[in-house]
Amino acid sequence: MTVLLRRAVLQLAAVALLLPAAAAASAQSFGRDVAVPLYTPSDVVDGLYRHWAPPRAAAFVVSAEKLHAALGTFCAASPGADVRVGSVRDAWREAAAAWERLAAVPIGPLIERRSVRAIDFTPTRPQLIERAVREAPRGPQAMERIGTPAKGFPALEWLLWTKPVASGSQACAYAAEVAADIVREAGALRAAFEAHGAREWDNDTAAGAFTEFVNQWVGSAERLRWQEIERPVREARSTSRTAARFPRHASGATASSWVTHWEALRDLAIASRQEVPQPGQAVIPIELYLHGRGQMALAQRWKDNIAQADAAMRGLSPGAQDRLLAAAKRLASTKRLAEEEVAPALDVSIGFSDADGD
């Protein structure tokens, strides 16, 4: 055996000895009996498009259809009938929550279709809603001519709470058309996510989708921090308003919306189950991906940071004035860690997002 060949054999043997040790260190650091697999971007993307988005898209369709049916029943009732708007409001809350579970971290079809703008445009524009009511559009083509600020969940919230519609009214008929528009978007999203879930991801496409996911996670955390919590508080203080104008405030769904948004971020960030999923079997959260890449110390700091943010968000409500800015500060810390350390460890570059605050 030549000197070079002997050296190569010794090097391979050394690597073979180190691999089990590295796997054991990963397992011990993660507090589990088995090592964490070396996940790839394809594994993460596959988990998102097979196990994360499709069931949420399907649930959104079901709740959107219930909302449309509830409005149809209410609007068709005679003015003296015992049909209450409360059932429609409950259906709105259910559908809005299902939408938020799907769209909290927008990926793939949600971006391609610009769905957030299409059915969750904010702030609400009452004048445009009232003009749309007067125009009385009927059917998909007519609704396409109505601007997005007069459609979607915020418009329905205004029609159900701020200026409640009456059964049999033209405003009620318009509300039903808005709900039908949401049903159509929900169906299109379900079909698009099903198609994405059935595809095979090559390395380049998976790398792009993985980068998109990480960027959208960071942007979503910043949107929750700035647009949904901190900005309304600071605007109220600067204008001496008696109350901050938080999203979903008319329906009283602000706190539950924050919970839904944060839970989506948390569940995509850290593992919530004791099992370590094999590629293709489940969603791969960022924490597990870091562990699989040997970044055990960073994974632990990431997990600790998310736990601190979770504590800050737990039980948060618009009335908890002394906690709001503290929670926003904790979310800002999470975003910084994601941008400055986690993303580089994932070989991802963070780009500017519309969600970025001041």
N, C-alpha and C positions, 0 to 999 in steps of 0.2 A: 504494500500500500504506500503510495507516494505521500510526501509530507502535506501537500495541498489537499489530497483526498482525506487524509486522517484528520486534518483541521476542520474540513467541512462536516465530517461525521460527528466530531466533538461539538461543533456549533449546533447541529440539529438536535443532538441529545440534550444540550443545555436548554434549548427552546422547549423541547418536550417536557423537561422537568419544570420549567417556569409556568407553562400554561395551566396545569392543575392548580398551582399555587395562586395564580392570578384569579382563577375562577373561584377558588375557595375564599380569597380575600373579598371578592365582590359579594359572594353569598353572605359572608359574615358581616360585612358592612351594611348589607341590606336587611339583615336580621331574618334571613330565610335559610332553609336547609339545602336549597339548590342554587346553582349559579345562574346569573342573569345572562340570557343569550346575547350574542353580539348582533344587535338589531341593525338593520339598514334603513335608509330613507324609504325604500319600497315597503318595508314592513310597517312603518308608521303610517304611510299614505294608504296602504291596503286596509289597515285597521280603521282609519277615518272613514273610508268610502264603503266598507263592508259592514262595519259594526257600530259606527258612531252616527253618521248622517242618515242612512236609510230608515232605521226605525223611528227616528225623530221626524223625518219628512212624512212618513206614513201616519204618525200620530197627529201631525199638523193638519193633514188632509181631513182626518176624521173630525177633529175639533172645529175646523173651518166649515165643514158641511153642517155640523150641529148649529153653529152660529147662524148660517144662512137659513136653515130650517126654522130656527127659533124666531128670526126676524120675519120670515114668511108667514108664520102662524100669527104673530102679533099684528103685523100690518094688515092681514086679511080680516082680522076681527072687526066687528062693528063697534062703534064708539062706546056703546053701553055694555058690551060684553065683559065678562070677568076674566080678562086676559091681561096679565100684569107685565110691565117692562122688566121686572126683576129677573125673570127667567132669561131674557135676552142679555141682560147685563152679566149674569152668571156665565152664559155661553161666551160672551166677549172675553171675560177674564180667562176662561179655560183656553180659548183659542189664542189669546195674546201670550199666555204662558207657554203653550206648545210652540208657537213661533219663536219665542225668545230662547227656548231650549235648543232649537235648531240653528238659529241665526246669531247666537251670542258670539261665536267665533266663525265669521263667514269664510267659507272656502268654496272653491270650484264653482258649481252652478249658481250659488248665491251671489258671487262676484260677477260671473259672466252675464247673468240676467239682471244685475243691478236690483236685486229683489228688495234689499233694505230700503232703497229710495222708493221703489214702486209701491210698497204696502206699509211702510213705517216711516214716512217722511215727517220730520219735525223741523221747526215748530208748526203747530196747527195754524191754518189760515182761515179763520171764520168767514171772511168776506168771500173767499173762493168757494167755500162749502155752500154758502147760501146761494151764490150764483149758479153753482152746479144743480142745486135743488130746483131752482127756477127753470133751468134748461131741461130738466126731466129726462135725462138720457135713459135709454132702454136697450139692453143687450151689450155684448162685448165690443162691437164696433163703435157704438156711441160712447161707451166708457173710455175707449182709447183716446177720444178727443178731450176728455176731462184731465186736467193737469194733476200730477201726483200729489201736490199739496192739499187737494180736496178729496183724496181717496185714502184707503188703508185704515189701519187700526186707530191712529190719532183722530182721523175724521169721524170714525164711528164712535169713538169715545166722546167727542164733542156732541154728536147727535144723540147719544144715549144719556149723557149726564149734564153737560153744560146747558144745552138747549134741547131737552128731551123731546123726541118725536112722539106724535100721537098716532094711534092706530088709524089706518085708513087715510092718512095724510100724504101729501106729495113728498114731504121730507122723509116719511117712513119708507115710501117706495124707493127713494134714492138710497136710503141706508141699506135696503135689501140688495140694490145693485152693487153697492160698495162691497157687501159681504160676498156676493157672487164673484166679484172681481178677485177677492182674496182666495176664494175656492179655486179659481182658475190658476192663479199663481202657485198655490199649494200643490195642485196636481202636476203642473209643469216641473216644479222642483222635485217632486217624488220621482217622476219619470227620469229626470236628468241624473239624480243621485243613483238610481238603480242602474242606469247605463254606466256611470262611472264605477260602480261597484263590480260590474261584470268584466271590466277591462283588465288587460294585463299591462302592468307598468314597467316600461323599460327604464334603464338607469337614468337617462337624461330627463325624461318626463317626470319620474319619481322625485328626482333631485329638485326640479322646479316646483312641484307640488308641496314638497317638504319645506322648502324655503318660504313658499306662500303661507303655509300653515303657521310656521313660527312667527312670521311677520304679522299675520292676522291675530295671533294670540296676544302679541305685545300691543298691537293697536286696540284690541278689544279691552285689555286691562286699562289702557290709558283712557279709552272712551268711558268706561265705568268710573274711573277716578275723576276725570275732569268734567266731561259733559253731563254725566248723570248725578254726580254728587257735589264736587267742589265748586264748579262754575255757578250753579244756581245759588249756592250759599253766598259766594262772594258778590254776585250781582245783587242779591237782596240787601246785603249790607251796604253796598255802594250807593244804592238808590233809595235806601230807607224804606223798602217795602216791608210790610208786616210779615210776609211769609215767602219763602223761596219757591220758585216755580219749577218743581221737579218733574221729570217725565212721568206720565201716568198719574198725575196728581188729581185730575178730575174724577177718575174712577176709584181713587184711593188704593191703587195697585202699585204705588211706588216701591214700598218695602218689599213686596213679593217679587217685583221685577228685579230689584237689586239682588235678591236671593238667587233667583233663577240664573241671572247673568253670572254671578260669582261662582255658583256651583258648576256651571259649564267650564269656566276657566280653571277652577280647582281640579275637576276630574280629568282634564286634559293635561294638567301639570304634574300631578303626583298620583301614585298608585293608591287605590282605595280598598283593594282586596289583598289577601295574603298570598294568593297564587301568583306565580310569575308566568304570564302568558307566553306561549310559543308563537312565533311569527304566523300570521294568518288566522289566529284564533280569537283575537280580541283587540281592543284599542291599546296602543302602546303609549303611555303618558311620557312626558319629557323626562321625568325622574328616572324611569326605567331605561330609557335610551341612554342617558348619561351613565348609569351604572354599567350597562352593557359595553360602553366605550371605555370603561376603566376610570371614569371621572367620579370616583366614589365620594371624595371630600366635597366636591362641588354639588353633587347630587344631594348630599345630606344638608348642606347649607341652603340649597334650593327648597328642599322639603321643609326645613325649619322656617324659612321665610314665608312659604305658602301657609304654614300652620299659623304663623303670627297674623297674616292677613285674614285668614279664616276666622280667627278670634275677634279681630277688629270688625269684621263684617257680620258676625253672628248677632242677630237681634237688632240690627241697625234699622232705624226708621226715621222718617222726616222730622219727627218730634224729638229725636235724640240729638239736640243741637250741640251738646258738649262732646259728642262722639264723631260727628260727621267729618270734620277736618282731620281728626286723628286717623280715621279710617282711610281718608284720601291720602294722607301722608304715608301710611303703611303700603297702600297700593302703588304709590310712587316709588317706594323702595323696591317693591317686587319688579316693577318695570325696569328700574336701573340695573338690577341684578340680571334680568333677562337680556337686556341690551349689551351690558358691558362684559359679562362673563359666560352666561349660558349660551347665547347665540354664537359667539366665537368658538366655544367648545363643540358646538354642533356644526361648525363650518358654514354658518349662515350669516349673510350680511343683512343688517336691518336697514330698511329704507324709510323715507319719510311717509307718514300716514296722515290722512285727513283727521284722524282721531287725536293727533298730537296736540297737546295744550300749550299754554304759554310757558 
